[in-house]
């Protein structure tokens, strides 16, 4: 889970191009998911929701998901 799309999107692309795998990436934006103590519950709830939707260990494998 990162807001650093500029660095991690190329890692995703390169990993798949090399025939390798990863366990999934979640991209956030500072505007909707600010990184501060006041928003810890937002982060926990958002991550819990994503994990609930993708319960299988391989559900996010090699995938990207943008959190609005």
C-alpha positions, 0 to 999 in steps of 0.5 A: 500500500503506497501513494508512490505510484511513480516508483511502484507502477514501473516495478509492477510492470517490470516484474510482470515483464520478467515473468515474475510475480508479486502479491499485489499493490494498493495505490492511494492518493494523499488527497483522499487518504492523507497520511497522518495520525488523525486518519489511522482509522480510515487506513485500517478500515480501508485495508480491512475492506480490501482484505475482506473483498480479496480473501484468497491468498492469490486474489491480488497476485500481480494486480494493482488496485487504486484506492479512491 
